[in-house]
Amino acid sequence: MATVKHVENVAQTQLDTNMAKTKPVKLGWKPEQIDKISHALNSVLANYSVHFQKLRNFHWNVTGSDFFDLHIEFEAQYKEAAEHIDEVAERIRVFGETPFGTMKEYLNESEIKESASSQMDSDLMVRELLSDYRVLLQYLSAVVQIASEQRDAGTENMVKGFIKKIEKHHWMLSSFLAK
Ligand SMILES: [Fe+2]
């Protein structure tokens, strides 16, 4: 088994070496293409991470007659956000780039801002989340555009899945406010 593994490693090394001789690429993308994709993904990562913490904050601190509905809904949304965040960060790693990993980076790079308070009226919480989702959709659409231009189907498909889910959250939260 050790011999087989060695042969596989040699073959892979030769493949990488041959690829490196012809063009400085990672999975077929040039460095400038990877810069565009990973930068757009890191912007999504920063915005999504601030939004994620806001959902947790609201899950914990929501009060009032809507408590049970919103407490449960916010938890479902932050669990989904955590999965999307992980996928975005790992997609950046696929390209050999570094996803933002600190709260400082997230706060500096995010257009979505933290809530001014942890004690907000439940309707205001929902309005703030709706605003967050509109911002997130803009950044996700930008990723679709950039990924499409670079023929990066993996990133494009991943992000399109997020968009569909977020658009549904936007509809549901909007309907909640229409009560
Ligand atoms: Fe909880």
Backbone and ligand atoms as CSV (ligand in chain L), in Angstrom:
chain,resi,resn,atom,element,x,y,z
A,1,MET,N,N,0.833,-1.209,0.000
A,1,MET,CA,C,0.000,0.000,0.000
A,1,MET,C,C,0.866,1.256,0.000
A,2,ALA,N,N,1.979,1.184,0.728
A,2,ALA,CA,C,2.855,2.359,0.812
A,2,ALA,C,C,3.412,2.712,-0.571
A,3,THR,N,N,3.719,1.641,-1.371
A,3,THR,CA,C,4.280,1.879,-2.707
A,3,THR,C,C,3.266,2.581,-3.613
A,4,VAL,N,N,2.024,2.087,-3.538
A,4,VAL,CA,C,0.973,2.678,-4.367
A,4,VAL,C,C,0.802,4.148,-4.026
A,5,LYS,N,N,0.806,4.425,-2.726
A,5,LYS,CA,C,0.614,5.807,-2.296
A,5,LYS,C,C,1.754,6.684,-2.828
A,6,HIS,N,N,2.964,6.106,-2.794
A,6,HIS,CA,C,4.130,6.863,-3.265
A,6,HIS,C,C,3.992,7.209,-4.749
A,7,VAL,N,N,3.551,6.190,-5.534
A,7,VAL,CA,C,3.380,6.409,-6.966
A,7,VAL,C,C,2.343,7.500,-7.214
A,8,GLU,N,N,1.261,7.456,-6.477
A,8,GLU,CA,C,0.224,8.480,-6.646
A,8,GLU,C,C,0.777,9.863,-6.340
A,9,ASN,N,N,1.584,9.923,-5.282
A,9,ASN,CA,C,2.146,11.223,-4.915
A,9,ASN,C,C,3.079,11.754,-5.993
A,10,VAL,N,N,3.869,10.842,-6.564
A,10,VAL,CA,C,4.788,11.260,-7.619
A,10,VAL,C,C,4.006,11.787,-8.817
A,11,ALA,N,N,2.961,11.021,-9.176
A,11,ALA,CA,C,2.153,11.433,-10.324
A,11,ALA,C,C,1.537,12.805,-10.083
A,12,GLN,N,N,1.036,13.010,-8.901
A,12,GLN,CA,C,0.416,14.299,-8.595
A,12,GLN,C,C,1.458,15.422,-8.634
A,13,THR,N,N,2.639,15.102,-8.099
A,13,THR,CA,C,3.702,16.114,-8.096
A,13,THR,C,C,4.100,16.484,-9.519
A,14,GLN,N,N,4.209,15.473,-10.382
A,14,GLN,CA,C,4.566,15.744,-11.782
A,14,GLN,C,C,3.497,16.575,-12.460
A,15,LEU,N,N,2.252,16.244,-12.158
A,15,LEU,CA,C,1.145,17.002,-12.751
A,15,LEU,C,C,1.233,18.465,-12.329
A,16,ASP,N,N,1.428,18.672,-11.019
A,16,ASP,CA,C,1.514,20.044,-10.524
A,16,ASP,C,C,2.689,20.773,-11.151
A,17,THR,N,N,3.812,20.060,-11.279
A,17,THR,CA,C,5.008,20.692,-11.842
A,17,THR,C,C,4.789,21.081,-13.293
A,18,ASN,N,N,4.173,20.178,-14.041
A,18,ASN,CA,C,3.895,20.467,-15.444
A,18,ASN,C,C,2.951,21.659,-15.591
A,19,MET,N,N,1.925,21.680,-14.722
A,19,MET,CA,C,0.971,22.791,-14.759
A,19,MET,C,C,1.690,24.097,-14.433
A,20,ALA,N,N,2.556,24.035,-13.425
A,20,ALA,CA,C,3.244,25.246,-12.989
A,20,ALA,C,C,4.168,25.783,-14.070
A,21,LYS,N,N,4.712,24.894,-14.895
A,21,LYS,CA,C,5.615,25.337,-15.964
A,21,LYS,C,C,4.854,26.095,-17.050
A,22,THR,N,N,3.647,25.632,-17.310
A,22,THR,CA,C,2.908,26.237,-18.414
A,22,THR,C,C,2.195,27.516,-17.974
A,23,LYS,N,N,1.590,27.523,-16.801
A,23,LYS,CA,C,0.905,28.729,-16.331
A,23,LYS,C,C,0.778,28.693,-14.810
A,24,PRO,N,N,0.937,29.830,-14.160
A,24,PRO,CA,C,0.846,29.882,-12.702
A,24,PRO,C,C,-0.605,29.875,-12.265
A,25,VAL,N,N,-1.160,28.690,-12.200
A,25,VAL,CA,C,-2.596,28.608,-11.970
A,25,VAL,C,C,-2.908,27.759,-10.746
A,26,LYS,N,N,-4.132,27.909,-10.255
A,26,LYS,CA,C,-4.671,27.048,-9.212
A,26,LYS,C,C,-6.021,26.577,-9.725
A,27,LEU,N,N,-6.121,25.287,-10.013
A,27,LEU,CA,C,-7.361,24.714,-10.551
A,27,LEU,C,C,-7.795,25.419,-11.844
A,28,GLY,N,N,-6.841,25.952,-12.586
A,28,GLY,CA,C,-7.174,26.571,-13.862
A,28,GLY,C,C,-7.334,28.075,-13.830
A,29,TRP,N,N,-7.285,28.689,-12.642
A,29,TRP,CA,C,-7.454,30.142,-12.563
A,29,TRP,C,C,-6.121,30.834,-12.337
A,30,LYS,N,N,-5.954,31.959,-13.021
A,30,LYS,CA,C,-4.754,32.768,-12.832
A,30,LYS,C,C,-4.874,33.542,-11.513
A,31,PRO,N,N,-3.731,33.986,-10.982
A,31,PRO,CA,C,-3.762,34.707,-9.698
A,31,PRO,C,C,-4.709,35.903,-9.699
A,32,GLU,N,N,-4.746,36.642,-10.800
A,32,GLU,CA,C,-5.629,37.825,-10.807
A,32,GLU,C,C,-7.104,37.428,-10.791
A,33,GLN,N,N,-7.404,36.265,-11.385
A,33,GLN,CA,C,-8.789,35.779,-11.330
A,33,GLN,C,C,-9.140,35.340,-9.908
A,34,ILE,N,N,-8.207,34.645,-9.285
A,34,ILE,CA,C,-8.422,34.183,-7.910
A,34,ILE,C,C,-8.576,35.378,-6.966
A,35,ASP,N,N,-7.809,36.427,-7.201
A,35,ASP,CA,C,-7.931,37.634,-6.370
A,35,ASP,C,C,-9.354,38.178,-6.422
A,36,LYS,N,N,-9.896,38.252,-7.632
A,36,LYS,CA,C,-11.244,38.804,-7.793
A,36,LYS,C,C,-12.273,37.942,-7.054
A,37,ILE,N,N,-12.176,36.622,-7.260
A,37,ILE,CA,C,-13.162,35.719,-6.651
A,37,ILE,C,C,-13.020,35.722,-5.128
A,38,SER,N,N,-11.801,35.586,-4.634
A,38,SER,CA,C,-11.621,35.460,-3.186
A,38,SER,C,C,-11.917,36.773,-2.472
A,39,HIS,N,N,-11.640,37.893,-3.139
A,39,HIS,CA,C,-11.961,39.185,-2.522
A,39,HIS,C,C,-13.479,39.326,-2.377
A,40,ALA,N,N,-14.197,38.961,-3.428
A,40,ALA,CA,C,-15.667,39.048,-3.376
A,40,ALA,C,C,-16.226,38.096,-2.315
A,41,LEU,N,N,-15.637,36.910,-2.209
A,41,LEU,CA,C,-16.101,35.953,-1.203
A,41,LEU,C,C,-15.776,36.439,0.211
A,42,ASN,N,N,-14.624,37.079,0.391
A,42,ASN,CA,C,-14.281,37.581,1.720
A,42,ASN,C,C,-15.215,38.717,2.149
A,43,SER,N,N,-15.684,39.491,1.181
A,43,SER,CA,C,-16.664,40.535,1.508
A,43,SER,C,C,-17.968,39.903,1.996
A,44,VAL,N,N,-18.376,38.829,1.321
A,44,VAL,CA,C,-19.573,38.102,1.771
A,44,VAL,C,C,-19.328,37.523,3.170
A,45,LEU,N,N,-18.158,36.965,3.375
A,45,LEU,CA,C,-17.827,36.344,4.666
A,45,LEU,C,C,-17.925,37.366,5.806
A,46,ALA,N,N,-17.371,38.556,5.586
A,46,ALA,CA,C,-17.396,39.589,6.628
A,46,ALA,C,C,-18.839,40.009,6.927
A,47,ASN,N,N,-19.604,40.283,5.877
A,47,ASN,CA,C,-20.990,40.714,6.080
A,47,ASN,C,C,-21.824,39.630,6.747
A,48,TYR,N,N,-21.635,38.405,6.291
A,48,TYR,CA,C,-22.424,37.290,6.831
A,48,TYR,C,C,-22.064,37.045,8.302
A,49,SER,N,N,-20.818,37.250,8.656
A,49,SER,CA,C,-20.387,36.978,10.026
A,49,SER,C,C,-20.973,37.989,11.010
A,50,VAL,N,N,-21.040,39.250,10.598
A,50,VAL,CA,C,-21.661,40.254,11.466
A,50,VAL,C,C,-23.165,39.972,11.584
A,51,HIS,N,N,-23.758,39.625,10.459
A,51,HIS,CA,C,-25.188,39.279,10.452
A,51,HIS,C,C,-25.472,38.056,11.329
A,52,PHE,N,N,-24.597,37.072,11.280
A,52,PHE,CA,C,-24.749,35.849,12.082
A,52,PHE,C,C,-24.800,36.189,13.577
A,53,GLN,N,N,-23.859,37.020,14.013
A,53,GLN,CA,C,-23.835,37.357,15.440
A,53,GLN,C,C,-25.073,38.147,15.832
A,54,LYS,N,N,-25.575,38.951,14.894
A,54,LYS,CA,C,-26.798,39.709,15.158
A,54,LYS,C,C,-27.983,38.754,15.348
A,55,LEU,N,N,-28.053,37.733,14.521
A,55,LEU,CA,C,-29.138,36.750,14.663
A,55,LEU,C,C,-29.082,36.067,16.026
A,56,ARG,N,N,-27.870,35.746,16.473
A,56,ARG,CA,C,-27.732,35.112,17.796
A,56,ARG,C,C,-28.142,36.082,18.896
A,57,ASN,N,N,-27.704,37.317,18.764
A,57,ASN,CA,C,-28.071,38.354,19.721
A,57,ASN,C,C,-29.606,38.454,19.818
A,58,PHE,N,N,-30.253,38.537,18.659
A,58,PHE,CA,C,-31.705,38.690,18.637
A,58,PHE,C,C,-32.395,37.420,19.165
A,59,HIS,N,N,-31.849,36.268,18.834
A,59,HIS,CA,C,-32.393,35.006,19.349
A,59,HIS,C,C,-32.404,35.015,20.880
A,60,TRP,N,N,-31.336,35.485,21.469
A,60,TRP,CA,C,-31.228,35.495,22.933
A,60,TRP,C,C,-32.082,36.584,23.568
A,61,ASN,N,N,-32.155,37.750,22.930
A,61,ASN,CA,C,-32.680,38.928,23.624
A,61,ASN,C,C,-34.059,39.389,23.175
A,62,VAL,N,N,-34.641,38.683,22.207
A,62,VAL,CA,C,-35.985,39.097,21.789
A,62,VAL,C,C,-36.957,38.928,22.964
A,63,THR,N,N,-37.906,39.860,23.072
A,63,THR,CA,C,-38.919,39.795,24.136
A,63,THR,C,C,-40.284,40.135,23.539
A,64,GLY,N,N,-41.301,39.914,24.331
A,64,GLY,CA,C,-42.639,40.320,23.915
A,64,GLY,C,C,-43.493,39.160,23.443
A,65,SER,N,N,-44.645,39.524,22.898
A,65,SER,CA,C,-45.628,38.501,22.527
A,65,SER,C,C,-45.147,37.648,21.338
A,66,ASP,N,N,-44.153,38.137,20.607
A,66,ASP,CA,C,-43.612,37.370,19.472
A,66,ASP,C,C,-42.459,36.467,19.890
A,67,PHE,N,N,-42.184,36.442,21.198
A,67,PHE,CA,C,-40.963,35.767,21.649
A,67,PHE,C,C,-40.809,34.354,21.082
A,68,PHE,N,N,-41.835,33.537,21.237
A,68,PHE,CA,C,-41.656,32.125,20.855
A,68,PHE,C,C,-41.425,31.964,19.350
A,69,ASP,N,N,-42.189,32.717,18.546
A,69,ASP,CA,C,-42.017,32.633,17.083
A,69,ASP,C,C,-40.622,33.093,16.661
A,70,LEU,N,N,-40.233,34.266,17.142
A,70,LEU,CA,C,-38.972,34.853,16.669
A,70,LEU,C,C,-37.753,34.155,17.264
A,71,HIS,N,N,-37.863,33.761,18.525
A,71,HIS,CA,C,-36.750,33.034,19.160
A,71,HIS,C,C,-36.399,31.790,18.325
A,72,ILE,N,N,-37.406,31.069,17.904
A,72,ILE,CA,C,-37.186,29.848,17.102
A,72,ILE,C,C,-36.716,30.200,15.693
A,73,GLU,N,N,-37.343,31.191,15.076
A,73,GLU,CA,C,-36.982,31.554,13.698
A,73,GLU,C,C,-35.548,32.092,13.619
A,74,PHE,N,N,-35.164,32.915,14.580
A,74,PHE,CA,C,-33.801,33.468,14.560
A,74,PHE,C,C,-32.771,32.349,14.727
A,75,GLU,N,N,-33.106,31.367,15.538
A,75,GLU,CA,C,-32.167,30.241,15.702
A,75,GLU,C,C,-32.015,29.477,14.383
A,76,ALA,N,N,-33.132,29.220,13.710
A,76,ALA,CA,C,-33.060,28.498,12.425
A,76,ALA,C,C,-32.204,29.287,11.432
A,77,GLN,N,N,-32.370,30.610,11.450
A,77,GLN,CA,C,-31.622,31.430,10.487
A,77,GLN,C,C,-30.134,31.503,10.849
A,78,TYR,N,N,-29.800,31.557,12.145
A,78,TYR,CA,C,-28.355,31.631,12.444
A,78,TYR,C,C,-27.668,30.289,12.213
A,79,LYS,N,N,-28.420,29.207,12.358
A,79,LYS,CA,C,-27.814,27.900,12.048
A,79,LYS,C,C,-27.525,27.789,10.549
A,80,GLU,N,N,-28.448,28.258,9.741
A,80,GLU,CA,C,-28.220,28.256,8.291
A,80,GLU,C,C,-27.071,29.197,7.933
A,81,ALA,N,N,-27.050,30.374,8.564
A,81,ALA,CA,C,-25.972,31.340,8.287
A,81,ALA,C,C,-24.614,30.711,8.617
A,82,ALA,N,N,-24.542,29.965,9.719
A,82,ALA,CA,C,-23.273,29.328,10.106
A,82,ALA,C,C,-22.802,28.357,9.024
A,83,GLU,N,N,-23.736,27.622,8.452
A,83,GLU,CA,C,-23.376,26.681,7.370
A,83,GLU,C,C,-22.881,27.429,6.131
A,84,HIS,N,N,-23.576,28.508,5.773
A,84,HIS,CA,C,-23.173,29.278,4.595
A,84,HIS,C,C,-21.801,29.917,4.810
A,85,ILE,N,N,-21.591,30.444,6.005
A,85,ILE,CA,C,-20.303,31.078,6.326
A,85,ILE,C,C,-19.168,30.065,6.178
A,86,ASP,N,N,-19.401,28.873,6.680
A,86,ASP,CA,C,-18.374,27.824,6.589
A,86,ASP,C,C,-18.079,27.475,5.130
A,87,GLU,N,N,-19.121,27.392,4.326
A,87,GLU,CA,C,-18.919,27.068,2.905
A,87,GLU,C,C,-18.140,28.167,2.182
A,88,VAL,N,N,-18.447,29.416,2.515
A,88,VAL,CA,C,-17.750,30.537,1.869
A,88,VAL,C,C,-16.264,30.511,2.243
A,89,ALA,N,N,-15.991,30.350,3.540
A,89,ALA,CA,C,-14.595,30.351,4.005
A,89,ALA,C,C,-13.813,29.199,3.370
A,90,GLU,N,N,-14.440,28.040,3.300
A,90,GLU,CA,C,-13.738,26.876,2.739
A,90,GLU,C,C,-13.582,26.994,1.221
A,91,ARG,N,N,-14.501,27.692,0.572
A,91,ARG,CA,C,-14.338,27.942,-0.867
A,91,ARG,C,C,-13.110,28.833,-1.104
A,92,ILE,N,N,-12.914,29.813,-0.232
A,92,ILE,CA,C,-11.730,30.679,-0.341
A,92,ILE,C,C,-10.463,29.840,-0.170
A,93,ARG,N,N,-10.496,28.891,0.739
A,93,ARG,CA,C,-9.339,28.005,0.958
A,93,ARG,C,C,-9.070,27.110,-0.262
A,94,VAL,N,N,-10.133,26.737,-0.968
A,94,VAL,CA,C,-9.964,25.933,-2.186
A,94,VAL,C,C,-9.029,26.638,-3.163
A,95,PHE,N,N,-9.112,27.959,-3.183
A,95,PHE,CA,C,-8.260,28.740,-4.085
A,95,PHE,C,C,-6.896,29.039,-3.460
A,96,GLY,N,N,-6.658,28.510,-2.251
A,96,GLY,CA,C,-5.372,28.740,-1.593
A,96,GLY,C,C,-5.273,30.097,-0.926
A,97,GLU,N,N,-6.413,30.788,-0.827
A,97,GLU,CA,C,-6.417,32.121,-0.209
A,97,GLU,C,C,-6.841,32.026,1.257
A,98,THR,N,N,-6.769,33.161,1.962
A,98,THR,CA,C,-7.027,33.180,3.405
A,98,THR,C,C,-8.351,33.865,3.713
A,99,PRO,N,N,-9.322,33.122,4.223
A,99,PRO,CA,C,-10.575,33.775,4.623
A,99,PRO,C,C,-10.355,34.624,5.874
A,100,PHE,N,N,-11.080,35.759,5.957
A,100,PHE,CA,C,-11.041,36.547,7.190
A,100,PHE,C,C,-11.436,35.636,8.352
A,101,GLY,N,N,-10.716,35.793,9.483
A,101,GLY,CA,C,-11.013,34.903,10.612
A,101,GLY,C,C,-11.172,35.603,11.943
A,102,THR,N,N,-11.023,36.920,11.962
A,102,THR,CA,C,-11.127,37.618,13.252
A,102,THR,C,C,-12.319,38.571,13.250
A,103,MET,N,N,-12.834,38.823,14.432
A,103,MET,CA,C,-13.952,39.762,14.561
A,103,MET,C,C,-13.543,41.150,14.067
A,104,LYS,N,N,-12.288,41.505,14.307
A,104,LYS,CA,C,-11.801,42.817,13.869
A,104,LYS,C,C,-11.905,42.941,12.343
A,105,GLU,N,N,-11.495,41.887,11.644
A,105,GLU,CA,C,-11.588,41.915,10.179
A,105,GLU,C,C,-13.042,41.998,9.736
A,106,TYR,N,N,-13.893,41.210,10.383
A,106,TYR,CA,C,-15.299,41.214,9.987
A,106,TYR,C,C,-15.901,42.620,10.159
A,107,LEU,N,N,-15.644,43.222,11.308
A,107,LEU,CA,C,-16.234,44.536,11.582
A,107,LEU,C,C,-15.672,45.606,10.655
A,108,ASN,N,N,-14.384,45.499,10.346
A,108,ASN,CA,C,-13.765,46.481,9.445
A,108,ASN,C,C,-14.270,46.345,8.019
A,109,GLU,N,N,-14.482,45.130,7.582
A,109,GLU,CA,C,-14.776,44.878,6.169
A,109,GLU,C,C,-16.262,44.805,5.851
A,110,SER,N,N,-17.090,44.713,6.886
A,110,SER,CA,C,-18.524,44.488,6.649
A,110,SER,C,C,-19.284,45.795,6.448
A,111,GLU,N,N,-20.138,45.804,5.453
A,111,GLU,CA,C,-21.068,46.932,5.297
A,111,GLU,C,C,-22.204,46.804,6.318
A,112,ILE,N,N,-22.610,45.570,6.597
A,112,ILE,CA,C,-23.609,45.334,7.637
A,112,ILE,C,C,-22.980,45.689,8.983
A,113,LYS,N,N,-23.682,46.495,9.746
A,113,LYS,CA,C,-23.150,46.939,11.034
A,113,LYS,C,C,-23.797,46.197,12.192
A,114,GLU,N,N,-23.092,46.161,13.308
A,114,GLU,CA,C,-23.673,45.578,14.509
A,114,GLU,C,C,-24.872,46.408,14.949
A,115,SER,N,N,-25.784,45.772,15.691
A,115,SER,CA,C,-26.914,46.509,16.233
A,115,SER,C,C,-26.421,47.488,17.284
A,116,ALA,N,N,-27.132,48.603,17.366
A,116,ALA,CA,C,-26.758,49.606,18.362
A,116,ALA,C,C,-27.016,49.089,19.769
A,117,SER,N,N,-27.975,48.180,19.886
A,117,SER,CA,C,-28.369,47.691,21.204
A,117,SER,C,C,-28.765,46.219,21.133
A,118,SER,N,N,-28.684,45.551,22.281
A,118,SER,CA,C,-29.169,44.170,22.345
A,118,SER,C,C,-30.618,44.123,22.820
A,119,GLN,N,N,-31.111,45.272,23.251
A,119,GLN,CA,C,-32.491,45.329,23.747
A,119,GLN,C,C,-33.307,46.193,22.799
A,120,MET,N,N,-33.892,45.524,21.812
A,120,MET,CA,C,-34.656,46.235,20.792
A,120,MET,C,C,-36.058,45.671,20.714
A,121,ASP,N,N,-36.957,46.517,20.260
A,121,ASP,CA,C,-38.307,46.063,19.958
A,121,ASP,C,C,-38.230,44.971,18.877
A,122,SER,N,N,-39.072,43.958,18.988
A,122,SER,CA,C,-38.967,42.826,18.066
A,122,SER,C,C,-39.170,43.255,16.603
A,123,ASP,N,N,-40.077,44.210,16.362
A,123,ASP,CA,C,-40.269,44.691,14.982
A,123,ASP,C,C,-39.008,45.351,14.433
A,124,LEU,N,N,-38.319,46.067,15.309
A,124,LEU,CA,C,-37.069,46.708,14.868
A,124,LEU,C,C,-36.006,45.662,14.542
A,125,MET,N,N,-35.990,44.592,15.335
A,125,MET,CA,C,-35.058,43.490,15.036
A,125,MET,C,C,-35.309,42.953,13.633
A,126,VAL,N,N,-36.578,42.720,13.319
A,126,VAL,CA,C,-36.931,42.156,12.009
A,126,VAL,C,C,-36.580,43.141,10.901
A,127,ARG,N,N,-36.854,44.431,11.135
A,127,ARG,CA,C,-36.504,45.439,10.114
A,127,ARG,C,C,-34.998,45.452,9.874
A,128,GLU,N,N,-34.231,45.332,10.935
A,128,GLU,CA,C,-32.776,45.349,10.769
A,128,GLU,C,C,-32.306,44.109,10.002
A,129,LEU,N,N,-32.910,42.989,10.274
A,129,LEU,CA,C,-32.531,41.769,9.550
A,129,LEU,C,C,-32.904,41.883,8.069
A,130,LEU,N,N,-34.059,42.487,7.781
A,130,LEU,CA,C,-34.443,42.687,6.381
A,130,LEU,C,C,-33.410,43.547,5.660
A,131,SER,N,N,-32.950,44.580,6.355
A,131,SER,CA,C,-31.916,45.441,5.769
A,131,SER,C,C,-30.628,44.642,5.542
A,132,ASP,N,N,-30.252,43.841,6.521
A,132,ASP,CA,C,-29.061,42.991,6.369
A,132,ASP,C,C,-29.181,42.093,5.143
A,133,TYR,N,N,-30.345,41.505,4.979
A,133,TYR,CA,C,-30.519,40.563,3.866
A,133,TYR,C,C,-30.425,41.274,2.516
A,134,ARG,N,N,-30.926,42.513,2.463
A,134,ARG,CA,C,-30.791,43.263,1.204
A,134,ARG,C,C,-29.317,43.517,0.889
A,135,VAL,N,N,-28.552,43.833,1.921
A,135,VAL,CA,C,-27.102,44.058,1.705
A,135,VAL,C,C,-26.434,42.747,1.286
A,136,LEU,N,N,-26.754,41.692,1.998
A,136,LEU,CA,C,-26.141,40.391,1.668
A,136,LEU,C,C,-26.445,39.985,0.230
A,137,LEU,N,N,-27.689,40.220,-0.192
A,137,LEU,CA,C,-28.064,39.847,-1.561
A,137,LEU,C,C,-27.258,40.628,-2.594
A,138,GLN,N,N,-26.962,41.889,-2.282
A,138,GLN,CA,C,-26.134,42.676,-3.215
A,138,GLN,C,C,-24.735,42.069,-3.333
A,139,TYR,N,N,-24.157,41.705,-2.192
A,139,TYR,CA,C,-22.799,41.137,-2.222
A,139,TYR,C,C,-22.803,39.752,-2.875
A,140,LEU,N,N,-23.857,38.996,-2.645
A,140,LEU,CA,C,-23.931,37.666,-3.252
A,140,LEU,C,C,-24.126,37.777,-4.766
A,141,SER,N,N,-24.919,38.753,-5.181
A,141,SER,CA,C,-25.095,38.967,-6.626
A,141,SER,C,C,-23.774,39.354,-7.269
A,142,ALA,N,N,-22.986,40.146,-6.565
A,142,ALA,CA,C,-21.667,40.538,-7.092
A,142,ALA,C,C,-20.788,39.302,-7.260
A,143,VAL,N,N,-20.885,38.366,-6.314
A,143,VAL,CA,C,-20.092,37.133,-6.427
A,143,VAL,C,C,-20.548,36.325,-7.638
A,144,VAL,N,N,-21.850,36.239,-7.852
A,144,VAL,CA,C,-22.364,35.509,-9.026
A,144,VAL,C,C,-21.797,36.108,-10.305
A,145,GLN,N,N,-21.830,37.423,-10.376
A,145,GLN,CA,C,-21.321,38.119,-11.573
A,145,GLN,C,C,-19.838,37.821,-11.791
A,146,ILE,N,N,-19.062,37.952,-10.723
A,146,ILE,CA,C,-17.602,37.756,-10.833
A,146,ILE,C,C,-17.288,36.287,-11.135
A,147,ALA,N,N,-17.956,35.383,-10.436
A,147,ALA,CA,C,-17.697,33.956,-10.652
A,147,ALA,C,C,-18.075,33.556,-12.086
A,148,SER,N,N,-19.170,34.119,-12.568
A,148,SER,CA,C,-19.600,33.825,-13.935
A,148,SER,C,C,-18.564,34.313,-14.946
A,149,GLU,N,N,-18.064,35.513,-14.717
A,149,GLU,CA,C,-17.052,36.080,-15.630
A,149,GLU,C,C,-15.780,35.219,-15.653
A,150,GLN,N,N,-15.468,34.613,-14.490
A,150,GLN,CA,C,-14.246,33.791,-14.405
A,150,GLN,C,C,-14.529,32.315,-14.702
A,151,ARG,N,N,-15.729,32.023,-15.102
A,151,ARG,CA,C,-16.147,30.645,-15.384
A,151,ARG,C,C,-15.916,29.732,-14.180
A,152,ASP,N,N,-16.241,30.266,-12.994
A,152,ASP,CA,C,-16.081,29.538,-11.735
A,152,ASP,C,C,-17.453,28.991,-11.319
A,153,ALA,N,N,-17.808,27.850,-11.898
A,153,ALA,CA,C,-19.148,27.287,-11.679
A,153,ALA,C,C,-19.361,26.871,-10.223
A,154,GLY,N,N,-18.296,26.414,-9.563
A,154,GLY,CA,C,-18.431,25.958,-8.172
A,154,GLY,C,C,-18.883,27.078,-7.260
A,155,THR,N,N,-18.225,28.231,-7.362
A,155,THR,CA,C,-18.605,29.381,-6.527
A,155,THR,C,C,-19.982,29.888,-6.927
A,156,GLU,N,N,-20.223,29.961,-8.226
A,156,GLU,CA,C,-21.503,30.489,-8.708
A,156,GLU,C,C,-22.676,29.651,-8.189
A,157,ASN,N,N,-22.558,28.350,-8.304
A,157,ASN,CA,C,-23.646,27.477,-7.846
A,157,ASN,C,C,-23.850,27.564,-6.342
A,158,MET,N,N,-22.741,27.606,-5.602
A,158,MET,CA,C,-22.829,27.704,-4.140
A,158,MET,C,C,-23.609,28.953,-3.741
A,159,VAL,N,N,-23.224,30.073,-4.334
A,159,VAL,CA,C,-23.817,31.353,-3.947
A,159,VAL,C,C,-25.271,31.461,-4.408
A,160,LYS,N,N,-25.578,30.893,-5.555
A,160,LYS,CA,C,-26.970,30.933,-6.023
A,160,LYS,C,C,-27.892,30.207,-5.048
A,161,GLY,N,N,-27.386,29.148,-4.446
A,161,GLY,CA,C,-28.172,28.443,-3.432
A,161,GLY,C,C,-28.449,29.324,-2.225
A,162,PHE,N,N,-27.451,30.112,-1.825
A,162,PHE,CA,C,-27.639,31.031,-0.690
A,162,PHE,C,C,-28.686,32.084,-1.031
A,163,ILE,N,N,-28.598,32.603,-2.252
A,163,ILE,CA,C,-29.504,33.688,-2.662
A,163,ILE,C,C,-30.957,33.240,-2.559
A,164,LYS,N,N,-31.229,32.061,-3.037
A,164,LYS,CA,C,-32.609,31.558,-3.006
A,164,LYS,C,C,-33.123,31.476,-1.569
A,165,LYS,N,N,-32.282,31.008,-0.666
A,165,LYS,CA,C,-32.713,30.877,0.735
A,165,LYS,C,C,-32.912,32.243,1.385
A,166,ILE,N,N,-32.016,33.168,1.098
A,166,ILE,CA,C,-32.112,34.494,1.710
A,166,ILE,C,C,-33.329,35.247,1.178
A,167,GLU,N,N,-33.599,35.090,-0.099
A,167,GLU,CA,C,-34.802,35.736,-0.656
A,167,GLU,C,C,-36.057,35.208,0.038
A,168,LYS,N,N,-36.045,33.951,0.410
A,168,LYS,CA,C,-37.201,33.383,1.123
A,168,LYS,C,C,-37.302,33.975,2.533
A,169,HIS,N,N,-36.158,34.123,3.214
A,169,HIS,CA,C,-36.182,34.759,4.543
A,169,HIS,C,C,-36.728,36.175,4.436
A,170,HIS,N,N,-36.318,36.861,3.372
A,170,HIS,CA,C,-36.764,38.246,3.193
A,170,HIS,C,C,-38.283,38.299,3.034
A,171,TRP,N,N,-38.804,37.384,2.251
A,171,TRP,CA,C,-40.271,37.317,2.084
A,171,TRP,C,C,-40.939,37.028,3.437
A,172,MET,N,N,-40.440,36.064,4.173
A,172,MET,CA,C,-41.111,35.662,5.410
A,172,MET,C,C,-41.047,36.763,6.472
A,173,LEU,N,N,-39.907,37.386,6.588
A,173,LEU,CA,C,-39.788,38.466,7.584
A,173,LEU,C,C,-40.623,39.675,7.177
A,174,SER,N,N,-40.714,39.929,5.873
A,174,SER,CA,C,-41.564,41.019,5.389
A,174,SER,C,C,-43.023,40.718,5.718
A,175,SER,N,N,-43.418,39.470,5.538
A,175,SER,CA,C,-44.796,39.074,5.845
A,175,SER,C,C,-45.081,39.185,7.333
A,176,PHE,N,N,-44.083,38.899,8.154
A,176,PHE,CA,C,-44.237,39.035,9.600
A,176,PHE,C,C,-44.583,40.480,9.960
A,177,LEU,N,N,-43.908,41.420,9.319
A,177,LEU,CA,C,-44.133,42.841,9.617
A,177,LEU,C,C,-45.483,43.316,9.106
A,178,ALA,N,N,-46.061,42.601,8.135
A,178,ALA,CA,C,-47.325,43.026,7.543
A,178,ALA,C,C,-48.510,42.660,8.409
A,179,LYS,N,N,-48.262,42.131,9.611
A,179,LYS,CA,C,-49.364,41.682,10.488
A,179,LYS,C,C,-50.304,42.827,10.830
L,1,LIG,FE,FE,-30.780,28.944,21.820
